């Protein structure tokens, strides 16, 4: 019932062999597939053509962003586009039942501008970084869900709000969802498995860069939409800015202040450890995850500083790659 009700826009950059599986699943269900390539150096373009997708290669004269890629893919569909369009990242394989679930949902809910389900990491137990990423995907369900770059949209709603902001390097999905809701559309998350994601994070630095990118997005969202990501920004400022400053001040003024700050970090880590243990992690891995969840505030604050520094210099943001 759901097949051929939608077109698909798949974006990618050097996704390797996985792209063939992503495209195979998309072409199985979609009426038409556009593959948008952001300067790949591997055989991604050849794989896309072999799979029967129409290829759009982004002009490198302008900065590559996922937002720009999705917009250009949507534009390539032209005026004869389907009623719905599914945006898919090149490292995400749609679940077999999801396309029908999503198209039927939009058909039955005319106020829904889009719908997405859950991304699930293919290998959450391979590393604590994969596990943390899998936790990120567990969005609250309902008609005003947070953003995610993989979703089935009503083409008319997407076009009405002008698509993504091309220049955003992070949180472009959240920003789009805000504008859709302001335009009167619902942005749904339903409790269904949507896609298998392969983040492939096995080391600290790539994960930390990914979190820097998230912090950049928090800052820009807050600038564009009052109140957006407020708690995320506040936590970063307090835990990675105010408390370290107080600890340093304590070294010079009153040493118990530094001890108090360290006690706050320890209590936060202990609380996070208990939460991770309750979600099935071993004691060792829960301790590592808890430490990372404390450290992540520093990455977020750094990403926020990058955004504000670029804004002060009036320079374009550069994509933050982590893989």
C-alpha positions as CSV (number, residue, x, y, z in Angstrom):
1,X,0.0,0.0,0.0
2,X,2.8,2.4,0.9
3,X,5.1,1.7,-2.1
4,X,5.3,4.3,-4.9
5,X,3.6,7.0,-2.7
6,X,6.9,8.7,-2.2
7,X,10.2,9.7,-3.7
8,X,13.5,9.4,-1.8
9,X,16.5,11.7,-1.5
10,X,19.6,9.9,-0.3
11,X,22.7,12.0,0.7
12,X,26.2,10.7,1.1
13,X,29.9,11.3,1.2
14,X,32.4,8.4,1.0
15,X,29.9,5.9,2.5
16,X,31.7,2.8,1.0
17,X,30.0,-0.5,0.5
18,X,27.1,0.4,2.9
19,X,25.7,2.8,0.3
20,X,24.7,0.0,-2.0
21,X,22.5,-1.5,0.7
22,X,21.0,1.9,1.6
23,X,20.2,2.5,-2.1
24,X,18.9,-1.0,-2.6
25,X,16.4,-0.6,0.2
26,X,15.3,2.9,-1.0
27,X,14.8,1.9,-4.6
28,X,12.8,-1.2,-3.5
29,X,10.1,1.1,-2.1
30,X,10.4,4.5,-3.6
31,X,8.9,5.6,-6.9
32,X,12.1,7.5,-7.7
33,X,15.5,7.9,-5.9
34,X,17.8,10.9,-6.1
35,X,21.3,10.4,-4.7
36,X,23.1,13.6,-3.8
37,X,26.9,13.3,-3.4
38,X,29.0,15.7,-1.4
39,X,32.4,15.3,-3.1
40,X,33.0,11.6,-2.5
41,X,36.4,10.2,-3.3
42,X,35.3,6.6,-3.4
43,X,32.9,4.8,-5.8
44,X,29.7,6.2,-4.3
45,X,28.5,7.9,-7.5
46,X,29.1,4.7,-9.5
47,X,27.2,2.7,-6.9
48,X,24.3,5.1,-7.1
49,X,24.0,4.9,-10.8
50,X,24.3,1.1,-10.8
51,X,21.4,1.1,-8.3
52,X,19.2,3.1,-10.7
53,X,19.3,6.4,-8.8
54,X,19.5,9.8,-10.4
55,X,22.8,11.4,-9.3
56,X,23.2,15.0,-8.2
57,X,26.8,16.1,-7.5
58,X,27.2,19.2,-5.4
59,X,29.2,22.0,-6.7
60,X,32.4,22.2,-4.5
61,X,32.4,26.0,-5.0
62,X,29.9,26.2,-2.1
63,X,30.4,24.6,1.3
64,X,29.0,21.1,1.7
65,X,26.3,20.6,4.3
66,X,23.7,17.9,4.8
67,X,21.0,20.6,4.6
68,X,22.2,21.8,1.2
69,X,22.4,18.2,-0.1
70,X,18.8,17.5,0.9
71,X,17.5,20.7,-0.5
72,X,19.2,20.1,-3.9
73,X,17.9,16.6,-4.0
74,X,14.4,17.8,-3.3
75,X,14.8,20.4,-6.1
76,X,16.0,17.7,-8.5
77,X,12.7,15.9,-8.1
78,X,11.1,18.8,-10.0
79,X,7.4,19.7,-10.2
80,X,6.3,16.1,-10.8
81,X,7.5,15.0,-7.4
82,X,5.5,12.5,-5.4
83,X,3.1,13.6,-2.6
84,X,5.7,12.5,0.0
85,X,9.5,12.5,0.0
86,X,11.7,10.5,2.2
87,X,15.1,11.9,3.2
88,X,17.7,9.2,3.9
89,X,21.3,9.5,5.0
90,X,23.9,7.4,3.3
91,X,24.7,5.4,6.5
92,X,21.0,4.5,7.2
93,X,19.1,1.5,5.9
94,X,15.4,1.8,6.1
95,X,13.5,-1.0,7.8
96,X,11.5,-3.1,5.4
97,X,8.1,-2.2,7.0
98,X,8.8,1.4,7.7
99,X,7.9,3.0,4.3
100,X,4.4,1.6,4.4
101,X,4.0,2.5,8.0
102,X,5.1,6.1,7.4
103,X,3.1,6.7,4.2
104,X,-0.1,5.3,5.7
105,X,0.5,7.5,8.8
106,X,0.7,10.7,6.7
107,X,-2.3,9.7,4.6
108,X,-4.3,9.3,7.8
109,X,-3.0,12.4,9.5
110,X,-3.5,15.4,7.3
111,X,-2.0,17.9,9.8
112,X,1.3,15.9,9.9
113,X,4.0,17.7,7.9
114,X,6.4,14.8,8.5
115,X,6.9,11.6,10.4
116,X,9.9,9.7,11.7
117,X,10.5,6.7,13.8
118,X,13.5,5.4,15.7
119,X,17.0,5.1,14.4
120,X,18.7,2.0,15.8
121,X,22.5,1.6,15.9
122,X,23.5,-1.6,14.2
123,X,26.3,-2.3,16.6
124,X,25.6,-0.5,19.9
125,X,27.7,-2.9,21.9
126,X,30.9,-2.5,19.8
127,X,31.9,0.6,21.7
128,X,30.5,2.9,24.4
129,X,30.4,5.7,21.8
130,X,28.1,3.6,19.6
131,X,25.9,2.9,22.7
132,X,25.7,6.6,23.6
133,X,24.7,7.4,20.0
134,X,22.0,4.8,20.1
135,X,20.7,6.5,23.2
136,X,20.5,9.8,21.3
137,X,18.1,8.4,18.8
138,X,15.4,7.6,21.4
139,X,13.3,10.6,20.8
140,X,10.0,11.4,22.7
141,X,7.1,10.4,20.6
142,X,4.2,12.6,19.6
143,X,3.2,15.5,17.3
144,X,5.9,18.0,18.3
145,X,9.0,15.8,18.2
146,X,12.6,17.0,18.0
147,X,14.4,16.9,14.7
148,X,16.1,14.1,12.9
149,X,17.5,14.2,9.4
150,X,15.8,11.0,8.3
151,X,12.0,11.3,7.9
152,X,9.1,11.1,5.5
153,X,7.8,14.6,4.7
154,X,4.7,15.9,3.0
155,X,6.2,17.5,-0.1
156,X,3.9,20.5,0.0
157,X,4.8,21.2,3.7
158,X,8.5,20.9,3.0
159,X,8.2,23.3,0.0
160,X,6.0,25.7,1.9
161,X,8.6,26.4,4.6
162,X,11.5,26.5,2.0
163,X,13.2,23.3,3.1
164,X,16.3,23.3,5.2
165,X,18.6,26.2,5.9
166,X,21.5,25.5,3.5
167,X,24.2,27.1,5.6
168,X,23.6,25.2,8.9
169,X,26.2,22.6,9.6
170,X,24.4,21.0,12.5
171,X,20.9,20.9,14.0
172,X,19.4,21.8,10.6
173,X,16.7,19.1,11.2
174,X,15.6,20.6,14.6
175,X,15.5,24.1,12.9
176,X,13.3,22.8,10.1
177,X,11.0,21.1,12.6
178,X,10.6,24.4,14.5
179,X,9.6,26.3,11.3
180,X,7.1,23.5,10.3
181,X,5.4,23.8,13.6
182,X,5.3,27.6,13.4
183,X,3.6,27.1,10.0
184,X,0.9,25.0,11.6
185,X,2.2,21.5,10.8
186,X,2.8,18.7,13.2
187,X,6.2,17.0,13.3
188,X,5.6,13.4,14.5
189,X,7.7,10.7,16.0
190,X,6.1,7.4,16.2
191,X,7.3,4.4,18.3
192,X,8.4,2.3,15.3
193,X,11.8,1.2,14.1
194,X,12.7,3.3,11.1
195,X,16.3,2.7,10.1
196,X,19.5,0.9,11.0
197,X,22.3,3.5,11.5
198,X,26.0,2.8,11.4
199,X,27.8,5.5,13.3
200,X,31.1,3.5,13.5
201,X,32.5,5.4,16.5
202,X,35.3,3.5,18.2
203,X,37.6,6.2,19.6
204,X,37.3,9.3,21.7
205,X,38.3,12.0,19.3
206,X,35.7,11.3,16.5
207,X,33.0,11.1,19.2
208,X,34.2,14.4,20.7
209,X,34.2,16.1,17.3
210,X,30.6,14.9,16.8
211,X,29.7,16.5,20.2
212,X,31.4,19.7,19.2
213,X,29.2,19.8,16.1
214,X,26.1,19.3,18.4
215,X,27.2,22.3,20.5
216,X,27.5,24.4,17.4
217,X,23.9,23.4,16.5
218,X,22.7,24.3,20.0
219,X,24.1,27.8,19.7
220,X,22.7,28.5,16.3
221,X,19.3,27.1,17.2
222,X,19.1,29.4,20.2
223,X,19.9,32.3,17.9
224,X,17.3,31.4,15.3
225,X,14.4,30.3,17.6
226,X,14.0,31.8,21.1
227,X,14.2,29.2,23.7
228,X,15.4,26.4,21.4
229,X,18.0,24.1,23.0
230,X,18.0,26.3,26.1
231,X,18.6,23.5,28.6
232,X,21.4,22.0,26.5
233,X,23.1,25.4,26.3
234,X,22.6,26.1,30.0
235,X,24.1,22.8,31.0
236,X,27.2,23.4,28.8
237,X,27.7,26.9,30.3
238,X,27.3,25.7,33.9
239,X,29.2,22.4,33.8
240,X,32.0,23.4,31.4
241,X,32.2,27.1,32.0
242,X,31.0,28.3,35.4
243,X,32.0,25.4,37.6
244,X,35.6,25.1,36.2
245,X,36.0,28.9,36.6
246,X,34.9,28.5,40.3
247,X,37.4,25.7,40.8
248,X,40.2,27.8,39.5
249,X,39.1,30.7,41.6
250,X,39.1,28.5,44.6
251,X,42.8,27.8,44.1
252,X,43.5,31.5,44.6
253,X,40.8,32.6,47.1
254,X,39.4,29.7,49.1
255,X,40.4,26.1,48.5
256,X,37.2,24.4,49.8
257,X,35.4,26.0,46.8
258,X,37.5,23.8,44.5
259,X,36.7,20.7,46.6
260,X,33.0,21.5,46.4
261,X,33.1,21.8,42.6
262,X,34.9,18.4,42.3
263,X,32.3,16.9,44.6
264,X,29.6,18.2,42.3
265,X,31.3,16.5,39.3
266,X,31.6,13.3,41.3
267,X,27.9,13.3,42.3
268,X,26.9,13.9,38.7
269,X,29.1,11.1,37.5
270,X,27.7,8.7,40.1
271,X,24.1,9.6,39.1
272,X,24.9,9.0,35.5
273,X,26.6,5.7,36.3
274,X,23.5,4.5,38.1
275,X,21.4,5.5,35.1
276,X,23.7,3.7,32.6
277,X,23.7,0.6,34.8
278,X,19.9,0.6,34.8
279,X,20.0,0.6,31.0
280,X,22.0,-2.7,30.9
281,X,25.7,-1.6,30.8
282,X,28.3,-3.4,32.8
283,X,29.9,-1.5,35.7
284,X,33.0,-0.7,33.7
285,X,31.2,0.4,30.6
286,X,28.7,2.4,32.7
287,X,31.6,4.2,34.4
288,X,33.1,5.1,31.0
289,X,29.7,6.3,29.6
290,X,29.2,8.4,32.8
291,X,32.6,10.0,32.4
292,X,31.9,10.8,28.8
293,X,28.5,12.3,29.7
294,X,30.3,14.7,32.0
295,X,33.0,15.5,29.4
296,X,30.4,16.1,26.7
297,X,29.5,19.4,28.2
298,X,33.0,20.7,27.4
299,X,32.6,19.6,23.7
300,X,29.2,21.4,23.6
301,X,30.6,24.6,25.1
302,X,33.5,24.5,22.6
303,X,31.1,24.0,19.7
304,X,29.0,26.9,21.0
305,X,32.1,29.1,21.1
306,X,33.0,28.1,17.6
307,X,29.5,29.3,16.4
308,X,29.8,32.6,18.3
309,X,33.3,33.2,17.2
310,X,32.4,32.7,13.6
311,X,29.4,35.0,14.0
312,X,31.6,37.7,15.5
313,X,34.1,37.3,12.6
314,X,31.2,37.1,10.1
315,X,32.7,34.0,8.6
316,X,30.9,31.0,7.1
317,X,30.7,27.9,9.3
318,X,32.8,25.0,8.1
319,X,31.4,21.5,8.3
320,X,32.7,19.5,11.3
321,X,33.4,16.0,10.1
322,X,33.9,13.2,12.6
323,X,34.3,10.1,10.4
